[in-house]
């Protein structure tokens, strides 16, 4: 079975201005590196379907969905919050970004793919139930977790978030749900500047200081994530895959390189192979230095595809 790469043309049409780091060129950079590495022809390719209102409303409020519908512009931009805007294509892009995970899960559960990477934007892990945050409209991983729990009657799913920013929206949606284990790390004292001291036991997000290196992050994975994942025995693993902790990305001061992302992915694949029949769906989150983003996604994909 193949690794699926899932995307949609609308994800390229969503843009928030030439100044904005969350740009369509991010997908171009990934595609360029996939072609240059030769991995492009070794993956299955699929187009994301749109998440329906019912899909979105499992995790977002009706008022918020209605707000986005009412303010989706016919031309130009509508500013949703301080750093998140919509253009005429943004709402469709957000629907397919969330729907990519649904496409992936159905294919995997039907035995048509081993795992999947969703090369989509806008990203999702900052969006909370009632509002956008941090470039995110819908919480893509939240939408697919709720869908998978309901449709496939699973009772243990894990989400791993290795974006350099805290996945606050995912925490808000699932912190009281014992069927969901979240493991993550994030650079302390940067956006969204949250505290984790009172998080419940199923939310294992580890703050790390600026200038942490790959060896530090690997220790976090070995000391915190892996024991929790092995104890939880997840039936499915979802990944919020941000690549903005790369040492070339000026969104953070963390020093990861491609080999670190490959190593993290290797640990997740091993857990998935042991407990979840290999089932992983990974979503693009952050990563804003175009060169390191493309290279890091390819490193992640090579491990998922066992190449």
Secondary structure, DSSP 8 states (H G I E B T S, - for coil): --EEEEE-THHHH----TT-SS-THHHHHHHHHHHHHT-GGGSEEEE-----HHHHTTTS-HHHHHHHHHH--SSS-EEEETTEEE-TTHHHHHHHHHHHHHHHHHHHHTTS-SEEEE--SS--TT-BTTB-BTTBSS-HHHHHHHHHHHHS--S-EEEEE-SSS--HHHHHHHTT-TTEEEEEEEETTSTT----TT--TTEEEEEE-TT-BHHHHHHHIIIIIHHHHHHHT-SEEEEEE--TTBTT-TT---BB-HHHHHHHHHHHHHHHHHHSTT-EEEEE----SHHHHHHHHHHHHHHHTT-
